[in-house]
Amino acid sequence: MKTTIPALALAASLATGAAGFDNGGWGDVPPQVRAWFKSVKAPNGIPCCDIADGHGTDEELRADGTTWIPNPLNEAVWMQVPPESIVYEAGNPTGRAVVWWVRQGADTVYIRCFVHGGGV
């Protein structure tokens, strides 16, 4: 059985409490922003992870009330943010929408958490 690198990374993150990787997007933020990343929890109460796992993203709130973002694996294609992943009332000191996602398989993205850029 061949195990892929993403599968190994996912298994390792689950085994270690979702240890992060540094995507380089938030390297120069002040300590209070770093603390915010560590404090954000999904609606189910599970931490979204850490600063290195949060990705700044564009967002579109559509007329039907759904939220859409560019697919992290193919930004030309937009995907709906599952309502159960949207974190409300957490604020957002970054000024930009933030998404915490995990790659599942070759072309599937699972959104763990999402915070609107306006800090809804």
C-alpha positions as CSV (number, residue, x, y, z in Angstrom):
1,M,0.0,0.0,0.0
2,K,1.4,3.4,-1.0
3,T,0.9,6.2,1.5
4,T,1.0,9.7,0.1
5,I,2.7,12.7,1.8
6,P,-0.6,14.5,2.5
7,A,-2.0,11.4,4.2
8,L,1.1,11.2,6.3
9,A,0.9,14.8,7.2
10,L,-2.7,14.5,8.1
11,A,-2.1,11.5,10.3
12,A,0.8,13.3,12.0
13,S,-1.3,16.4,12.7
14,L,-4.1,14.3,14.2
15,A,-1.6,12.4,16.3
16,T,0.1,15.5,17.6
17,G,-3.0,17.7,18.2
18,A,-2.9,19.3,14.7
19,A,0.7,20.5,14.8
20,G,1.1,23.4,12.3
21,F,3.3,24.0,9.4
22,D,4.6,27.5,8.6
23,N,2.9,28.8,5.5
24,G,4.8,32.1,5.9
25,G,1.7,34.3,5.7
26,W,1.7,35.8,9.2
27,G,5.4,36.1,10.1
28,D,5.4,39.7,11.1
29,V,2.2,40.0,13.1
30,P,2.2,41.4,16.7
31,P,1.8,39.1,19.7
32,Q,-1.9,39.9,20.2
33,V,-2.6,38.7,16.6
34,R,-0.7,35.5,17.3
35,A,-2.7,35.0,20.5
36,W,-5.9,35.4,18.5
37,F,-4.9,32.7,16.1
38,K,-4.3,30.3,19.1
39,S,-7.6,31.2,20.6
40,V,-10.0,30.7,17.7
41,K,-12.2,27.6,18.0
42,A,-14.5,26.0,15.6
43,P,-18.3,26.1,16.4
44,N,-17.9,22.5,17.7
45,G,-15.3,23.8,20.3
46,I,-12.2,22.3,18.7
47,P,-9.3,24.7,18.2
48,C,-8.8,25.8,14.6
49,C,-5.1,25.2,15.0
50,D,-2.5,27.9,15.1
51,I,-1.2,30.9,13.2
52,A,0.8,28.8,10.7
53,D,-2.4,26.9,9.7
54,G,-4.5,29.9,9.0
55,H,-4.5,31.2,5.4
56,G,-5.6,34.6,4.4
57,T,-8.2,34.4,1.6
58,D,-10.6,36.3,-0.5
59,E,-14.3,35.9,0.4
60,E,-17.6,36.4,-1.3
61,L,-20.9,36.6,0.7
62,R,-23.6,35.7,-1.8
63,A,-27.2,36.9,-1.9
64,D,-28.4,33.5,-0.6
65,G,-26.3,34.0,2.6
66,T,-23.6,31.5,1.7
67,T,-19.9,32.3,1.9
68,W,-17.5,31.3,-0.9
69,I,-13.7,31.4,-1.1
70,P,-11.2,30.5,-3.8
71,N,-10.4,26.8,-3.6
72,P,-6.9,26.6,-2.1
73,L,-5.9,23.9,-4.6
74,N,-7.2,25.8,-7.6
75,E,-7.9,29.5,-7.0
76,A,-9.7,29.8,-10.3
77,V,-12.6,27.7,-8.8
78,W,-14.6,29.0,-5.8
79,M,-16.0,26.7,-3.2
80,Q,-18.6,27.2,-0.5
81,V,-17.6,27.4,3.1
82,P,-19.6,24.9,5.1
83,P,-21.9,26.9,7.5
84,E,-20.7,24.6,10.4
85,S,-17.1,25.8,9.8
86,I,-17.9,29.5,10.1
87,V,-16.7,31.0,13.4
88,Y,-18.8,34.0,14.5
89,E,-18.0,36.5,17.3
90,A,-14.3,35.7,17.4
91,G,-13.3,39.0,15.9
92,N,-10.6,39.2,13.4
93,P,-7.5,41.4,13.9
94,T,-6.0,40.6,10.5
95,G,-8.5,42.5,8.5
96,R,-8.7,39.7,6.0
97,A,-10.8,36.5,5.9
98,V,-8.9,33.5,7.3
99,V,-9.5,29.9,6.5
100,W,-8.0,26.8,8.2
101,W,-8.1,23.9,5.8
102,V,-6.8,20.4,5.4
103,R,-6.1,18.7,2.1
104,Q,-7.9,15.3,1.8
105,G,-6.8,13.3,-1.2
106,A,-5.5,14.7,-4.4
107,D,-8.2,17.3,-5.0
108,T,-10.4,17.7,-2.0
109,V,-10.2,20.4,0.7
110,Y,-11.8,20.1,4.1
111,I,-12.4,23.5,5.7
112,R,-11.9,23.2,9.5
113,C,-12.7,26.9,10.3
114,F,-13.4,30.2,8.6
115,V,-13.5,33.7,10.0
116,H,-14.9,36.6,7.9
117,G,-12.5,39.4,7.2
118,G,-14.8,41.9,8.9
119,G,-14.6,39.8,12.1
120,V,-18.3,38.9,12.1
